[in-house]
Amino acid sequence: MQDAKLLLVDDDPDVLLAARLLLKRHVSSVDIEKNPEKLPFLLNNNRYDAIVLDMNFQRDVSSGREGFAWLDRILDIDPKARVVLFTAYGDVEMAVRAIKAGAVDFVLKPWQNDKFLDTIRGAVEGRKDDKEDIKKEKNGKEPSDKKPAKQTNIIGSAMRPILDTVEQVAPTDANVLILGENGTGKDLIARAIHDYSDRRDKPFVSVDVGALTESLFESELFGHVKGAFTDARDDRAGRFEEANGGTIFLDEIGNLSPAQQARLLTVLQQRQVTRVGSNKARPIDVRLICATNADINERVAERQFRQDLLYRINTIELHLPPLRERPGDIGPLAEFFLKKYSKQYNRSVSGLSPALLAEMKQYRWPGNVRELQHAVERAVILARPELTPGTLLEPNNFVFKNGATTASPVNETLQLEDMERQLIQQAMQKYRGSITDVAKELGLSRQALYRRLEKFGL
Ligand SMILES: Nc1ncnc2c1ncn2[C@@H]1O[C@H](COP(=O)(O)OP(=O)(O)OP(=O)(O)O)[C@@H](O)[C@H]1O
């Protein structure tokens, strides 16, 4: 990295000076800047191999908001910029968010010289790889063929019989109902059915019907005409019309109210939709796939879900087992995500140790594959190069044992977040991963809950 050119941006002159002194011994050019407002000018007039950026530019402020805004700005100017963030010790949560937002790495302040240099070296090397990629793209050598889903992204031997059925039923127009807890792969399977069908070049339209309010349900699914209600300023096609010729995927179907069930049943029987406010029926040609995490037969028995609607949507039923019932898939899935995220975040990490794998198999994974995926993503982001494979998935901020968090010793500022995370985890276990029930219990919207699950890597 001798010939690299670096830029350091921090409002603390002492930090700038100390970092420059260290780095100058290893690279030929290190620019320093106290004022982040100068970033656009500097980036437009120089080509930096890496930029080290502070997260907080105002004294006594630790939200990192400014850092995120400047990170965005840098990536707007140069989408391939390699940004390393300075974060306060203990602010690992923020570092994880920063990497998800496009930073390549982070350095904890106060830094250890060797680690700091390693991180900068990694960032600079990555920039070189990017140059190679650009060359390859220009030579037109990158293959872009889309492989069938089975060969690329659906992992696990327990999924094999399900994929066999998918291959058999995909070319037919049979309605499919996919049952399984949250995060077991229902959406993935629905897309695979579409990809294997003759409708693959037509739209795949996915609707979370559980999140639609009573008043939105009809206009969202079936459309509306101008003036049908106060906010209807134009004619608008609904999701069924959008999916015409292709596939419509209705997720969380078990949560529909009796009125919504009746409306949906009529549309499915008549195979036509009428926009709200209109009396013109429009024929629709869609393949219907539904999914739910509810015990749909129980709901029918309790008269909460119409039997005639169930018969209409469940020509083929697919059951996706929870992850805890297919421990053999945990290893291959974890390896798959490990590979994916080490590439995405440019981290070099090796495989899982048998001890860790055994521990993972003991855990109940209430959030199923989604939880495992987020767990590995976090671990890859947090893993340092000197970690051995055995410790890869055991950093302090990481939750693995049934519901118990391993507290980080420097995390006092994060106590509130820890409590929030624990509450969500407990509720996820209590309701076996049902997003709707957990959101209800915690008084959150489903979207707000999803955002928190994402944030905490659950
Ligand atoms: N067998 C699998 N192989 C690879 N990735 C998987 C597998 N199963 C699930 N995933 C991944 O796990 C995440 C959750 O899967 P998906 O969204 O399909 O679950 P879901 O059952 O539809 O969840 P929800 O009920 O919450 O909508 C996705 O990122 C998906 O790609």
The ligand as a Tripos MOL2 file, in Angstrom:
@<TRIPOS>MOLECULE
LIG
   31    33     1     0     0
SMALL
NO_CHARGES

@<TRIPOS>ATOM
      1 N1        -33.3630  -22.6340    2.3750 N.pl3     1 LIG1
      2 C1        -32.8990  -21.3760    2.2990 C.ar      1 LIG1
      3 N2        -31.7360  -21.1440    1.6580 N.ar      1 LIG1
      4 C2        -31.2350  -19.8930    1.5810 C.ar      1 LIG1
      5 N3        -31.8180  -18.8090    2.1270 N.ar      1 LIG1
      6 C3        -32.9760  -18.9820    2.7690 C.ar      1 LIG1
      7 C4        -33.5850  -20.2650    2.8890 C.ar      1 LIG1
      8 N4        -34.7400  -20.1400    3.5720 N.ar      1 LIG1
      9 C5        -34.8550  -18.8300    3.8690 C.ar      1 LIG1
     10 N5        -33.8110  -18.1330    3.3920 N.ar      1 LIG1
     11 C6        -33.5650  -16.6970    3.5390 C.3       1 LIG1
     12 O1        -34.0920  -16.3320    4.8280 O.3       1 LIG1
     13 C7        -34.7610  -15.0690    4.7540 C.3       1 LIG1
     14 C8        -36.2140  -15.2690    5.1730 C.3       1 LIG1
     15 O2        -36.8750  -16.0450    4.1970 O.3       1 LIG1
     16 P1        -38.3360  -15.6690    3.6510 P.3       1 LIG1
     17 O3        -38.5290  -14.1770    3.5900 O.co2     1 LIG1
     18 O4        -38.5530  -16.4280    2.3950 O.co2     1 LIG1
     19 O5        -39.1920  -16.2620    4.8500 O.3       1 LIG1
     20 P2        -40.7560  -16.1770    5.0860 P.3       1 LIG1
     21 O6        -41.1520  -17.5090    5.5890 O.co2     1 LIG1
     22 O7        -41.4330  -15.6580    3.8490 O.co2     1 LIG1
     23 O8        -40.8340  -15.1050    6.2580 O.3       1 LIG1
     24 P3        -42.1300  -14.2330    6.7410 P.3       1 LIG1
     25 O9        -43.1630  -15.2270    7.1680 O.co2     1 LIG1
     26 O10       -41.5780  -13.4520    7.8890 O.co2     1 LIG1
     27 O11       -42.5390  -13.3800    5.5790 O.co2     1 LIG1
     28 C9        -34.6380  -14.5950    3.3190 C.3       1 LIG1
     29 O12       -33.5460  -13.6980    3.2230 O.3       1 LIG1
     30 C10       -34.3490  -15.8490    2.5340 C.3       1 LIG1
     31 O13       -33.6020  -15.5670    1.3790 O.3       1 LIG1
@<TRIPOS>BOND
     1     1     2 1
     2     2     3 ar
     3     2     7 ar
     4     3     4 ar
     5     4     5 ar
     6     5     6 ar
     7     6     7 ar
     8     6    10 ar
     9     7     8 ar
    10     8     9 ar
    11     9    10 ar
    12    10    11 1
    13    11    12 1
    14    11    30 1
    15    12    13 1
    16    13    14 1
    17    13    28 1
    18    14    15 1
    19    15    16 1
    20    16    17 2
    21    16    18 1
    22    16    19 1
    23    19    20 1
    24    20    21 2
    25    20    22 1
    26    20    23 1
    27    23    24 1
    28    24    25 2
    29    24    26 1
    30    24    27 1
    31    28    29 1
    32    28    30 1
    33    30    31 1
@<TRIPOS>SUBSTRUCTURE
     1 LIG1         1 GROUP 0 **** ****
